Amino acid sequence: MTVYGSHKNGLDRLPVEVVALICRFLSVPDISNLLVVFPQYESALQKTSTLFWKRKAFQIVNRQKKLAKEALTNSSSPESSASGFVLSTQFTNNQIEREYYSKADELKALCGLEPNPLKVQDIATALNYLTSRVTQKGKGKVSFFQIPDVNDEWLTSVQKQLVSFFSPAAVEAFKSLHASNATVLFLQAILIGMLFEDQIWYYFNFFYDVCSTTSIEFMYYFQAMLTIVSTDCEHFREPLTQTLVSTMTRVSEVITSIENITFKDFSVGLTQEQQDIVNCELNAGEILKVKAFAGTGKTRALYEFAKKRPNDKLLYVAFNKAAKEEAESRFPHNVKCSTMHGLAYGAILANINLPASKLERRLSNSTIAELLSLHALFPKKAKSDSGERPTATLVASHIMYTLNHYMHSTDTQLGYQHISKRSLDATQLSKKQMLMYTAQLWAMITNFNNMQAPLIPDAYMKLMHLYDIPNVLTKYDYILFDEAQDFTRCMVDVIYRQKHARIVIVGDAHQCIYGFRGADACAFNETLYPSTKQLYLTKSFRFGNSVAAMANFVLSLKGERVKLCGAQQDTVYRMAYAGINMDPNNERQRFIPHTIIFRTNKELILHSLRLAVALPKNIPIVILGSMKKKAFQLLRSGADLAHGRRPTYPKLREFPTWNAFETHIKKSAEEDPELSLVYDLAEELFSDEFVNKLECCEQRLNTSSDDDNNGVILTTAHQAKGLEWENVQLGDDFRPKFDSISYTRIPYSRFLQEEINILYVALTRAKKNLILNPMLTKYYALLKGLARYAGGLVKEKNDEVKDLEPVFLDWQIRENSFTHEPIPDGGNFFVNFKEYPVWDLFFGKTTGPWQNYIVSANERLKRSMALIEELFN
């Protein structure tokens, strides 16, 4: 740093506090230069504990470097005492050694340690000494490692949260330490995490958010003490462990980042997990699988991976066009970015001049019916026809469904295995007939001279899978396969066939939510596709440990044992039942901009109708995705159909009556989101007032603009994938409902596992605040033993069950609302329920389902499940 003079830069007029803040991000030589020009700040800066430890670390590291350089030059180690350790200055006449050991002994004495060999555990012990006393330094007093504006209760809860993610070895190390107060416990947890969990950046970011000044002070202390430990180990004739060397290197990286004045975001430093991916070397034909949880920076790791290999040709495969275009703007020039359909298009169609009509992206059921002349065999129903005969479009949907099964598979021949029993029942066709129609359709699509049957993207993708196309993928040294869980088996198989390349598979099998498109996360199936190496990304930069804990809980239902951790400050709440109506005269009213994520479009639309009435007009309401534009036109047409009028919406025109539409929905091959929305809202569509509510809501939404994200955003989990918001609330329509039957079926049901994936995707969109829905709160509380339900079961003398609202009592998960101030929690266990104390209800002094409540965990869960089903179903 160069200082030109006070008259030019105005630094002499800055407040002392600002100068101290600037000095936090300067090196010791830079601070010395600054004080030469502005000596008036020296006395004030002497009192700053951050700068105190910065100077100590600088001195001890510099002297250690000189010591190591001299030892290397002389090819000899320092003299040792009888015990093998150089004790202070009395056993050496070497000036450099005397300087070093003098400083080391001074630092040990300051930390309350004896001048003996320093061990790693002594660093944690010294924290207790330094934090519990005030040290006299110069003309003022310096209190080390203080965390202001934080009470002990909160600090203890955070410390317990950190420790819950520790490995068994880290837990044992933490338990062996002594702490005199909550601050020391927290600091020791941070220290143990940095040493044992190999995630220094995560723990530093966490600490920095709690108290930035103390976190920097702590890192300089850590660097100085580690330097002494490493030197003492060498001179005590003990080899340095690789873990210690790695920790010292990464601590130095953090220090370097702190002292870079242009460094704005500490999270840009790679975690050790990301660094392992970047440094992973592969040979031709080898496969690296990276299992990356939500928000863990997988794309950043792939970018750094590519950046480190400038002389290689890399192919980055994205799931969709938007991801591909974003990657093109970020990745180096030696990386080709593409989608799988883009690769297939280049392989099959690059040299063939086909008209636009042959390259349509969609093939409608009506077009299929015309191509296969199905209308003659399955004529349209008249309004008076109440029979169960299938329509031509219904049969066409099942033929396309069968063809999709084939195109998404790794099979080379179309066969009976691609036909579902549901299709045979719905169409009343035999297997032979269904296979014949499907084969005819496939032949028409792949006939480049047949312009009536469009060559849809999945078709030319299948052609690429069936035929070896030269010079498409063979020119790449590496293939980076991102979001691998979202691809079909056909696409995955094409990638794994590239034996010449080094393949990196990246994704999160728990975010596989496109099963209806043929995705099944088979890329991570070790039986089908064994890998050479496996790595994990478990630190999420999006949220903190509270959301991470909830995500871990949800994934544990599928048997996932690897734990996700966070890097931000966040909070998880249960939903406050305050309603959504906002009264300007209500003192408890408030509004916090937030996003509500639903499982279904039905609940999204119904909630938008409620919000349009309940919220003041100055609060924007926004629906994400294409549903906003077409939902209201679609539902008006649905209301016309329900009341016997001819609908105008294209997809509804073919149905002469509501009964015909209902039959089609029940027997259709795949769920059409638009038609399903109409069917799900049948009860509302038959109401005379529903259309008026729709028009009012549509008008409200059309006038809402939320460019500043200061309103309510409504979306589904599928639309929300890949996005994030500060405040998120889960809708109450997620599945499964976690009754006793569903819980036992999860390991064996692909449907239930995908529903859990959808729930996991939804809750991991939150960055700061997450409000759980009642279903998830209820199940989490029961399984973790955090809550009890009272009410609805107390019997009077006449044995009649009283109709009472269940009372939710919880002392760990606070309730919250983005529209109302939550009511403060009451006395919990000591609240009375009529003449029964709640304590008695919970712990078995009464008869009935509550008796002997404290039993084994499995038995308690079993009883709780039965109880909840009785109460709420």
LINURNOR-V43050 format. One record per backbone hydrogen bond with DSSP energy under -0.5 kcal/mol. NH is the residue of the N-H (numbers start at 1). CO is the residue of the C=O. E is the energy in kcal/mol with one decimal. If there is no record, write none. Layout:
nh=NH co=CO e=E
nh=NH co=CO e=E
This chain:
nh=4 co=2 e=-0.6
nh=8 co=5 e=-1.1
nh=9 co=5 e=-1.8
nh=10 co=6 e=-1.8
nh=13 co=10 e=-1.4
nh=14 co=11 e=-1.6
nh=19 co=15 e=-1.9
nh=20 co=16 e=-2.5
nh=21 co=17 e=-1.8
nh=22 co=18 e=-2.4
nh=23 co=19 e=-2.5
nh=24 co=20 e=-1.0
nh=25 co=22 e=-1.7
nh=26 co=23 e=-1.6
nh=31 co=27 e=-2.2
nh=32 co=28 e=-2.5
nh=33 co=29 e=-2.3
nh=34 co=30 e=-2.1
nh=35 co=31 e=-2.3
nh=36 co=32 e=-1.4
nh=37 co=33 e=-1.3
nh=38 co=34 e=-2.5
nh=41 co=38 e=-1.6
nh=42 co=39 e=-1.5
nh=45 co=41 e=-2.4
nh=46 co=42 e=-1.7
nh=47 co=43 e=-0.5
nh=47 co=44 e=-0.9
nh=48 co=45 e=-1.4
nh=49 co=47 e=-0.6
nh=52 co=48 e=-1.7
nh=53 co=49 e=-2.3
nh=54 co=50 e=-1.7
nh=55 co=51 e=-2.3
nh=56 co=52 e=-2.2
nh=57 co=53 e=-2.5
nh=58 co=54 e=-2.3
nh=59 co=55 e=-2.7
nh=60 co=56 e=-2.5
nh=61 co=57 e=-2.4
nh=62 co=58 e=-2.2
nh=63 co=59 e=-2.3
nh=64 co=60 e=-1.9
nh=65 co=61 e=-2.1
nh=66 co=62 e=-2.1
nh=67 co=63 e=-2.4
nh=68 co=64 e=-2.6
nh=69 co=65 e=-2.4
nh=70 co=66 e=-2.4
nh=71 co=67 e=-2.3
nh=72 co=68 e=-2.1
nh=73 co=69 e=-2.2
nh=74 co=70 e=-2.8
nh=75 co=71 e=-0.9
nh=76 co=71 e=-1.2
nh=81 co=85 e=-0.8
nh=84 co=81 e=-2.0
nh=87 co=85 e=-0.9
nh=88 co=86 e=-0.8
nh=90 co=87 e=-0.8
nh=91 co=87 e=-0.5
nh=92 co=89 e=-1.0
nh=98 co=94 e=-2.6
nh=99 co=95 e=-2.4
nh=100 co=96 e=-2.2
nh=101 co=97 e=-2.9
nh=102 co=98 e=-2.0
nh=103 co=99 e=-2.1
nh=104 co=100 e=-2.6
nh=105 co=101 e=-2.7
nh=106 co=102 e=-2.0
nh=107 co=103 e=-2.2
nh=108 co=104 e=-2.3
nh=109 co=105 e=-2.5
nh=110 co=106 e=-2.0
nh=111 co=107 e=-1.4
nh=112 co=109 e=-1.5
nh=113 co=108 e=-3.2
nh=116 co=114 e=-2.4
nh=122 co=119 e=-1.2
nh=123 co=119 e=-0.6
nh=123 co=120 e=-1.5
nh=124 co=120 e=-0.7
nh=125 co=121 e=-1.9
nh=126 co=122 e=-2.6
nh=127 co=123 e=-0.9
nh=128 co=124 e=-0.9
nh=128 co=125 e=-0.6
nh=129 co=125 e=-1.1
nh=130 co=126 e=-2.9
nh=131 co=127 e=-2.4
nh=132 co=128 e=-1.2
nh=133 co=130 e=-0.7
nh=135 co=133 e=-0.5
nh=135 co=142 e=-2.0
nh=137 co=135 e=-0.6
nh=137 co=140 e=-2.4
nh=140 co=137 e=-1.7
nh=142 co=135 e=-2.9
nh=143 co=141 e=-0.5
nh=144 co=130 e=-0.6
nh=144 co=142 e=-0.6
nh=146 co=143 e=-0.5
nh=148 co=146 e=-0.5
nh=150 co=147 e=-0.6
nh=155 co=151 e=-2.1
nh=156 co=152 e=-2.5
nh=157 co=153 e=-2.0
nh=158 co=154 e=-2.3
nh=159 co=155 e=-2.4
nh=160 co=156 e=-2.4
nh=161 co=157 e=-1.8
nh=162 co=158 e=-2.3
nh=163 co=159 e=-2.4
nh=164 co=160 e=-1.7
nh=165 co=162 e=-1.6
nh=166 co=163 e=-1.8
nh=171 co=167 e=-2.4
nh=172 co=168 e=-2.2
nh=173 co=169 e=-2.1
nh=174 co=170 e=-2.4
nh=175 co=171 e=-2.3
nh=176 co=172 e=-1.2
nh=177 co=174 e=-1.3
nh=185 co=181 e=-1.8
nh=186 co=182 e=-2.3
nh=187 co=183 e=-2.5
nh=188 co=184 e=-2.9
nh=189 co=185 e=-2.1
nh=190 co=186 e=-2.3
nh=191 co=187 e=-2.5
nh=192 co=188 e=-2.9
nh=193 co=189 e=-2.3
nh=194 co=190 e=-2.2
nh=195 co=191 e=-2.1
nh=196 co=192 e=-3.1
nh=197 co=192 e=-0.6
nh=197 co=193 e=-1.7
nh=199 co=193 e=-0.7
nh=203 co=199 e=-2.0
nh=204 co=200 e=-2.6
nh=205 co=201 e=-2.7
nh=206 co=202 e=-2.3
nh=207 co=203 e=-2.5
nh=208 co=204 e=-3.1
nh=209 co=205 e=-1.9
nh=210 co=206 e=-1.2
nh=211 co=207 e=-2.8
nh=215 co=211 e=-2.0
nh=216 co=212 e=-1.8
nh=217 co=213 e=-2.3
nh=218 co=214 e=-2.7
nh=219 co=215 e=-1.8
nh=220 co=216 e=-1.8
nh=221 co=217 e=-2.0
nh=222 co=218 e=-2.8
nh=223 co=219 e=-2.4
nh=224 co=220 e=-2.4
nh=225 co=221 e=-2.5
nh=226 co=222 e=-2.5
nh=227 co=223 e=-1.9
nh=228 co=224 e=-1.7
nh=229 co=225 e=-2.4
nh=230 co=226 e=-2.6
nh=231 co=227 e=-2.0
nh=232 co=228 e=-3.0
nh=233 co=229 e=-2.4
nh=234 co=230 e=-1.9
nh=235 co=231 e=-2.4
nh=236 co=232 e=-1.3
nh=237 co=234 e=-1.2
nh=238 co=233 e=-3.0
nh=245 co=241 e=-2.1
nh=246 co=242 e=-2.7
nh=247 co=243 e=-2.6
nh=248 co=244 e=-2.5
nh=249 co=245 e=-2.1
nh=250 co=246 e=-2.2
nh=251 co=247 e=-2.3
nh=252 co=248 e=-2.0
nh=253 co=249 e=-1.5
nh=254 co=250 e=-1.9
nh=255 co=251 e=-2.4
nh=256 co=252 e=-2.5
nh=257 co=253 e=-2.1
nh=258 co=254 e=-2.4
nh=259 co=255 e=-2.1
nh=260 co=257 e=-0.8
nh=261 co=259 e=-0.9
nh=263 co=260 e=-2.0
nh=264 co=262 e=-0.6
nh=266 co=264 e=-0.5
nh=268 co=265 e=-1.7
nh=269 co=266 e=-1.5
nh=275 co=271 e=-2.7
nh=276 co=272 e=-2.3
nh=277 co=273 e=-1.4
nh=278 co=274 e=-2.4
nh=279 co=275 e=-2.5
nh=280 co=276 e=-0.6
nh=280 co=277 e=-0.9
nh=285 co=501 e=-1.8
nh=286 co=283 e=-2.4
nh=288 co=503 e=-2.8
nh=289 co=287 e=-0.5
nh=289 co=533 e=-2.5
nh=290 co=288 e=-0.5
nh=290 co=505 e=-3.6
nh=291 co=289 e=-0.6
nh=291 co=535 e=-2.5
nh=292 co=290 e=-0.9
nh=292 co=507 e=-2.5
nh=293 co=291 e=-0.6
nh=293 co=537 e=-2.4
nh=296 co=293 e=-1.4
nh=301 co=297 e=-1.8
nh=302 co=298 e=-2.3
nh=303 co=299 e=-2.3
nh=304 co=300 e=-2.4
nh=305 co=301 e=-2.2
nh=306 co=302 e=-2.4
nh=307 co=303 e=-2.6
nh=308 co=304 e=-1.7
nh=309 co=306 e=-1.5
nh=312 co=309 e=-1.4
nh=314 co=312 e=-0.6
nh=314 co=334 e=-2.2
nh=315 co=478 e=-2.2
nh=316 co=336 e=-3.3
nh=317 co=315 e=-0.6
nh=317 co=480 e=-3.2
nh=318 co=316 e=-0.6
nh=318 co=338 e=-2.8
nh=324 co=320 e=-1.9
nh=325 co=321 e=-2.5
nh=326 co=322 e=-2.1
nh=327 co=323 e=-2.2
nh=328 co=324 e=-2.0
nh=329 co=325 e=-1.2
nh=330 co=326 e=-0.5
nh=330 co=327 e=-1.2
nh=331 co=327 e=-3.0
nh=335 co=332 e=-1.5
nh=336 co=314 e=-2.9
nh=336 co=334 e=-0.5
nh=337 co=335 e=-0.5
nh=338 co=316 e=-2.4
nh=340 co=318 e=-0.7
nh=343 co=339 e=-2.1
nh=344 co=340 e=-2.4
nh=345 co=341 e=-2.5
nh=346 co=342 e=-2.2
nh=347 co=343 e=-2.1
nh=348 co=344 e=-2.7
nh=349 co=345 e=-2.4
nh=350 co=345 e=-0.5
nh=350 co=346 e=-0.6
nh=352 co=349 e=-1.3
nh=354 co=352 e=-1.1
nh=358 co=355 e=-1.0
nh=359 co=355 e=-0.6
nh=359 co=356 e=-0.9
nh=360 co=357 e=-0.8
nh=368 co=364 e=-2.0
nh=369 co=365 e=-2.3
nh=370 co=366 e=-1.8
nh=371 co=367 e=-2.6
nh=372 co=368 e=-2.2
nh=373 co=370 e=-0.9
nh=374 co=369 e=-2.8
nh=375 co=369 e=-0.6
nh=377 co=373 e=-0.5
nh=378 co=374 e=-2.7
nh=385 co=382 e=-1.2
nh=386 co=384 e=-0.6
nh=392 co=378 e=-0.9
nh=395 co=391 e=-2.2
nh=396 co=392 e=-2.5
nh=397 co=393 e=-2.1
nh=398 co=394 e=-1.5
nh=399 co=395 e=-2.0
nh=400 co=396 e=-2.4
nh=401 co=397 e=-1.9
nh=402 co=398 e=-2.1
nh=403 co=399 e=-2.3
nh=404 co=400 e=-2.6
nh=405 co=401 e=-1.8
nh=406 co=402 e=-1.6
nh=407 co=403 e=-2.8
nh=408 co=404 e=-2.5
nh=409 co=405 e=-0.7
nh=409 co=406 e=-0.7
nh=418 co=415 e=-1.7
nh=419 co=416 e=-1.9
nh=424 co=420 e=-1.5
nh=425 co=421 e=-2.4
nh=426 co=422 e=-2.5
nh=427 co=423 e=-2.3
nh=428 co=424 e=-1.6
nh=429 co=424 e=-0.5
nh=434 co=430 e=-2.6
nh=435 co=431 e=-2.5
nh=436 co=432 e=-2.1
nh=437 co=433 e=-2.6
nh=438 co=434 e=-2.2
nh=439 co=435 e=-2.5
nh=440 co=436 e=-2.2
nh=441 co=437 e=-2.3
nh=442 co=438 e=-2.3
nh=443 co=439 e=-2.3
nh=444 co=440 e=-2.1
nh=445 co=441 e=-2.4
nh=446 co=442 e=-2.2
nh=447 co=444 e=-0.7
nh=448 co=446 e=-0.9
nh=450 co=447 e=-1.8
nh=451 co=449 e=-1.0
nh=454 co=452 e=-0.8
nh=455 co=358 e=-4.1
nh=456 co=454 e=-1.4
nh=459 co=456 e=-1.3
nh=460 co=456 e=-1.6
nh=461 co=457 e=-1.8
nh=462 co=458 e=-1.7
nh=463 co=459 e=-2.0
nh=464 co=460 e=-1.6
nh=465 co=461 e=-1.6
nh=466 co=462 e=-2.2
nh=467 co=463 e=-1.9
nh=469 co=467 e=-0.7
nh=470 co=468 e=-0.6
nh=472 co=469 e=-0.7
nh=476 co=473 e=-1.5
nh=477 co=313 e=-2.2
nh=478 co=313 e=-1.8
nh=479 co=502 e=-2.3
nh=480 co=315 e=-3.7
nh=481 co=479 e=-0.7
nh=481 co=504 e=-3.0
nh=482 co=317 e=-2.0
nh=482 co=480 e=-0.9
nh=484 co=506 e=-2.5
nh=486 co=483 e=-2.0
nh=487 co=484 e=-1.2
nh=489 co=408 e=-0.5
nh=489 co=518 e=-0.5
nh=490 co=408 e=-1.8
nh=492 co=488 e=-2.3
nh=493 co=489 e=-2.4
nh=494 co=490 e=-1.6
nh=495 co=491 e=-1.6
nh=496 co=492 e=-2.3
nh=497 co=493 e=-1.1
nh=498 co=495 e=-1.6
nh=499 co=497 e=-2.2
nh=501 co=498 e=-1.1
nh=502 co=477 e=-2.6
nh=503 co=286 e=-2.2
nh=503 co=501 e=-0.6
nh=504 co=479 e=-2.9
nh=505 co=288 e=-3.1
nh=505 co=503 e=-0.5
nh=506 co=481 e=-2.8
nh=506 co=504 e=-0.6
nh=507 co=290 e=-1.8
nh=511 co=508 e=-2.4
nh=512 co=509 e=-1.2
nh=513 co=511 e=-1.2
nh=517 co=514 e=-1.7
nh=518 co=515 e=-1.5
nh=519 co=514 e=-1.8
nh=520 co=487 e=-0.8
nh=521 co=485 e=-1.0
nh=524 co=521 e=-1.5
nh=525 co=522 e=-1.9
nh=526 co=524 e=-0.8
nh=529 co=525 e=-3.0
nh=532 co=287 e=-2.1
nh=533 co=287 e=-2.1
nh=535 co=289 e=-2.6
nh=537 co=291 e=-2.1
nh=540 co=538 e=-0.7
nh=540 co=565 e=-3.2
nh=541 co=295 e=-3.0
nh=542 co=295 e=-0.5
nh=545 co=568 e=-0.5
nh=548 co=544 e=-1.9
nh=549 co=545 e=-2.2
nh=550 co=546 e=-1.6
nh=551 co=547 e=-2.5
nh=552 co=548 e=-2.8
nh=553 co=549 e=-2.0
nh=554 co=550 e=-2.2
nh=555 co=551 e=-2.6
nh=556 co=552 e=-1.8
nh=557 co=553 e=-0.7
nh=557 co=554 e=-1.0
nh=558 co=555 e=-1.5
nh=559 co=556 e=-1.0
nh=560 co=555 e=-1.9
nh=565 co=538 e=-2.9
nh=567 co=540 e=-0.7
nh=567 co=543 e=-2.7
nh=568 co=543 e=-0.9
nh=570 co=568 e=-0.6
nh=571 co=768 e=-2.3
nh=573 co=770 e=-3.2
nh=574 co=814 e=-2.3
nh=575 co=772 e=-0.6
nh=576 co=816 e=-2.1
nh=578 co=576 e=-2.0
nh=582 co=614 e=-1.4
nh=583 co=581 e=-0.6
nh=584 co=582 e=-0.5
nh=586 co=583 e=-2.2
nh=587 co=585 e=-0.6
nh=589 co=586 e=-1.6
nh=590 co=819 e=-2.1
nh=592 co=818 e=-2.7
nh=594 co=711 e=-1.6
nh=595 co=727 e=-2.2
nh=596 co=713 e=-2.9
nh=597 co=595 e=-0.5
nh=597 co=729 e=-2.4
nh=598 co=596 e=-0.5
nh=598 co=715 e=-2.7
nh=604 co=600 e=-1.3
nh=605 co=601 e=-2.5
nh=606 co=602 e=-2.5
nh=607 co=603 e=-2.4
nh=608 co=604 e=-2.0
nh=609 co=605 e=-2.0
nh=610 co=606 e=-1.8
nh=611 co=607 e=-2.8
nh=612 co=608 e=-2.1
nh=613 co=609 e=-0.8
nh=613 co=610 e=-0.6
nh=614 co=610 e=-2.3
nh=615 co=611 e=-2.6
nh=619 co=616 e=-1.7
nh=620 co=618 e=-0.7
nh=622 co=712 e=-2.7
nh=624 co=622 e=-0.5
nh=624 co=714 e=-2.5
nh=628 co=625 e=-1.0
nh=629 co=626 e=-0.9
nh=630 co=626 e=-1.5
nh=631 co=627 e=-2.5
nh=634 co=630 e=-2.7
nh=635 co=631 e=-2.6
nh=636 co=632 e=-2.0
nh=637 co=633 e=-2.0
nh=638 co=634 e=-2.1
nh=639 co=635 e=-2.2
nh=640 co=636 e=-2.0
nh=641 co=637 e=-2.4
nh=642 co=638 e=-2.3
nh=643 co=639 e=-1.6
nh=644 co=641 e=-1.4
nh=645 co=640 e=-3.3
nh=652 co=649 e=-1.7
nh=653 co=649 e=-0.9
nh=653 co=650 e=-0.8
nh=655 co=652 e=-1.4
nh=656 co=654 e=-0.7
nh=661 co=657 e=-1.8
nh=662 co=658 e=-2.9
nh=663 co=659 e=-2.4
nh=664 co=660 e=-2.1
nh=665 co=661 e=-2.3
nh=666 co=662 e=-2.2
nh=667 co=663 e=-1.5
nh=668 co=664 e=-1.5
nh=672 co=670 e=-0.6
nh=673 co=671 e=-0.6
nh=676 co=672 e=-2.9
nh=677 co=673 e=-1.4
nh=678 co=674 e=-1.6
nh=679 co=675 e=-2.3
nh=680 co=676 e=-2.9
nh=681 co=677 e=-1.5
nh=682 co=679 e=-1.5
nh=685 co=681 e=-2.6
nh=686 co=682 e=-1.7
nh=687 co=684 e=-1.4
nh=690 co=687 e=-0.6
nh=693 co=689 e=-1.8
nh=694 co=690 e=-2.4
nh=695 co=691 e=-2.3
nh=696 co=692 e=-2.1
nh=697 co=693 e=-2.4
nh=698 co=694 e=-2.9
nh=699 co=695 e=-2.3
nh=700 co=696 e=-2.0
nh=701 co=697 e=-2.6
nh=702 co=698 e=-2.5
nh=703 co=699 e=-1.2
nh=704 co=701 e=-0.9
nh=709 co=706 e=-1.4
nh=712 co=620 e=-2.8
nh=713 co=594 e=-2.1
nh=714 co=622 e=-3.3
nh=715 co=596 e=-2.0
nh=717 co=598 e=-2.0
nh=720 co=716 e=-1.9
nh=721 co=717 e=-0.9
nh=723 co=720 e=-2.7
nh=725 co=765 e=-2.4
nh=728 co=769 e=-2.6
nh=729 co=595 e=-2.7
nh=730 co=771 e=-2.3
nh=731 co=597 e=-3.4
nh=734 co=731 e=-0.5
nh=743 co=739 e=-2.2
nh=744 co=740 e=-1.1
nh=745 co=741 e=-1.1
nh=746 co=742 e=-1.0
nh=746 co=743 e=-0.5
nh=748 co=745 e=-1.5
nh=749 co=745 e=-1.1
nh=749 co=746 e=-0.9
nh=750 co=748 e=-0.6
nh=753 co=749 e=-2.0
nh=754 co=750 e=-2.1
nh=755 co=751 e=-1.9
nh=756 co=752 e=-2.0
nh=757 co=753 e=-2.0
nh=758 co=754 e=-2.2
nh=759 co=755 e=-2.0
nh=760 co=756 e=-2.6
nh=761 co=757 e=-2.6
nh=762 co=758 e=-2.1
nh=763 co=759 e=-2.4
nh=764 co=760 e=-1.6
nh=765 co=762 e=-1.4
nh=766 co=763 e=-1.0
nh=767 co=725 e=-1.9
nh=768 co=726 e=-2.3
nh=769 co=726 e=-2.3
nh=770 co=571 e=-2.2
nh=771 co=728 e=-2.4
nh=772 co=573 e=-2.9
nh=772 co=770 e=-0.6
nh=777 co=773 e=-2.4
nh=778 co=774 e=-2.7
nh=779 co=775 e=-2.0
nh=780 co=776 e=-2.7
nh=781 co=777 e=-2.7
nh=782 co=778 e=-2.0
nh=783 co=779 e=-2.6
nh=784 co=780 e=-2.5
nh=785 co=781 e=-1.1
nh=786 co=781 e=-1.8
nh=787 co=781 e=-0.9
nh=788 co=809 e=-1.2
nh=790 co=807 e=-1.5
nh=796 co=800 e=-1.1
nh=799 co=796 e=-1.9
nh=802 co=794 e=-1.1
nh=804 co=802 e=-1.5
nh=807 co=790 e=-2.9
nh=808 co=806 e=-0.6
nh=809 co=788 e=-1.5
nh=809 co=807 e=-0.7
nh=810 co=808 e=-0.5
nh=811 co=786 e=-0.8
nh=814 co=812 e=-0.8
nh=816 co=574 e=-2.1
nh=821 co=588 e=-3.0
nh=830 co=827 e=-2.0
nh=831 co=828 e=-1.9
nh=833 co=836 e=-2.6
nh=834 co=832 e=-0.7
nh=836 co=833 e=-2.3
nh=837 co=835 e=-0.6
nh=838 co=831 e=-1.5
nh=839 co=829 e=-0.8
nh=841 co=837 e=-1.9
nh=842 co=838 e=-2.4
nh=843 co=839 e=-2.2
nh=845 co=840 e=-1.5
nh=846 co=840 e=-0.7
nh=851 co=848 e=-1.8
nh=853 co=850 e=-0.8
nh=855 co=853 e=-1.4
nh=860 co=856 e=-2.8
nh=861 co=857 e=-2.4
nh=862 co=858 e=-2.4
nh=863 co=859 e=-2.5
nh=864 co=860 e=-2.6
nh=865 co=861 e=-2.5
nh=866 co=862 e=-1.9
nh=867 co=863 e=-2.4
nh=868 co=864 e=-2.8
nh=869 co=865 e=-2.3
nh=870 co=866 e=-1.9
nh=871 co=867 e=-2.2
nh=872 co=868 e=-2.8
nh=873 co=869 e=-1.6
